[in-house]
């Protein structure tokens, strides 16, 4: 789950991002999902590993950037790379921002971030695993933990978005977790590799290769 324009409402797909013809653009589709009641499906057992899920209280900017960039770079997360330290510190220090980190054998393996600012709903704003821990059945387990945490509040709706550049199994994981698609929004954005926001060498099946200077 990476960068997007906010789309909290059910019937308000935002406009596609526009750029001039001289700027290389990338086509993307953002899929928005929601759940209106807490799921009652069977519980996902914890993977066989030494696991710990802890809230990052008073999370430092450096640790947050480590999580965001390590988890998100393979999937083109870049928006928070554009935010300076002061603004990012203010955002993650909000009492309505909840950041939880999954540790496996004492090593950070993934995280999720909830935005609880709205009175009757919560956004699962960021969610993902460190690349080395993908494929170990940790994703569904961590998503279950995120859903549990979100529904501790008296909310009426939990929502999330995923992009076509996210992990190819992301949409299915969300749907199996109890989310339902309510909107899709095609967008375009400037290739973040061209301005040095992400490495020029970054590869992705949906990205054209760039010459590494």
ABEGO torsion letter per residue (X at the ends): XBBBBBBABAABBBBBBBBBAABBBBBBBBBBBBBABBBABBBBBBBBBBBBBBBBBGBBAAAAAAAAAAAAAAAGBAAAAABBAAAAAAAAABAABBBBBBBBGGBBAEBBBBBAABAABBBBABBEBBAAABGAGAAAAAAAAAAAAAAABBBABBBBBBBAABBAAAAAAAAAAGBBBABBBBBBBBBAAAAGABBAABBBAABBBBBBX
